[in-house]
């Protein structure tokens, strides 16, 4: 994930402005009309608050502040967020997180909430304290990051469902709620060109054993030294490349294109992957863990904001497949469009700036297997 943090600063890739259809393509996630554990936990924390009937008002006008945060104007009293405490959202300081923060904020504003966004919530210790003292109400976190760096689990999990259930238990004991995981998963991964994959029958990292004696793998210098990285791939899959080539962050795709390397360490929602010119090899041993986003919400905030708060975020998250996130990241990193603009276009296209109808049920997504 460190590569993604710095990759947000690079550009120069081709633009492919395509909005992909809804679906859970990333890890085989499936929609479900039943309520998940997260939805039940959110419902209990929020209490039995219901929507006023006939809430059909349009979205309040959002305002961008000088520091990049966003706030909403006064909401119609018929909207579920009207009269609720102001919402303090946070995100981390790179493209994908900026997008998530804007997607959540603008969708919540459409429901009548007043929202501010802190675009650099800082290290985990600071974030956890902010959730505890109420200066932060919610932010998007990655499942493996939550389990290892926050909950402190020292072992891996065989499935995203198991990882999510473990995180959910820890959150419940510590005054937090994890909302339903996103369909997309953003982790490190090993990419090859589409042509190289086809020529060598490559589908998974394990398949690299056939080409490893003649293969150079590239990536940031830390990939060769820090887990999860080259050593873990060798241990899990028996893949020992002929050479490793250190590459500056963002140079992996050019190196794949010109044949300097045959495989490279990337992130699975990189904007370059939207082109279709590359293949991210499957990681059946889950060396790179589970990168589904789980919105982390304080239980106190969830109770104060009512059930529409979790409903709204879940509606947004249900649309975010791996293909969608690659396209959205590309629009910001390559086309240099502001995250707020990209988020608004996406929300409008998918009807997510229209307030929920009276009695609408929460969206539920079954955690990916």
Number of C-alpha atoms within 10 A of each C-alpha: 18 13 19 21 15 15 21 21 12 12 16 11 16 14 18 16 13 13 15 17 12 14 19 22 16 20 18 13 20 16 15 12 11 12 17 18 18 23 23 12 18 25 21 14 22 21 14 10 14 13 18 13 12 12 18 15 17 16 23 22 14 17 14 13 11 7 9 14 19 23 23 22 15 15 22 20 13 17 28 28 25 18 16 13 13 18 24 20 24 28 24 20 16 16 23 25 22 24 23 25 27 26 25 26 30 27 26 29 30 27 30 29 31 26 22 24 26 20 20 14 18 13 9 13 10 11 19 16 12 17 22 17 10 14 14 23 24 28 25 22 19 21 24 25 20 25 24 15 12 15 17 12 17 9 8 16 17 14 14 22 16 15 22 27 16 16 24 25 14 20 21 15 9 13 14 26 28 31 28 29 29 28 28 30 26 24 23 26 22 24 27 26 21 14 12 16 21 12 9 12 12 21 16 18 21 19 18 23 16 13 16 18 13 11 19 19 27 29 27 21 14 14 21 18 12 11 13 17 19 21 16 17 21 14 11 15 18 16 21 21 19 12 14 20 17 17 18 14 21 23 17 25 25 12 19 20 14 9 13 15 22 23 29 27 23 28 22 27 29 25 28 26 23 23 15 9 13 19 22 25 20 17 19 14 14 16 19 21 24 27 24 28 26 25 23 21 23 26 24 17 23 23 18 18 23 22 25 27 24 24 22 23 21 23 18 22 25 22 22 25 25 25 24 25 25 23 24 29 27 29 22 24 25 19 16 14 14 14 23 22 15 18 23 18 14 20 20 12 11 15 12 22 24 16 22 24 14 15 12 11 13 22 22 24 26 20 26 23 13
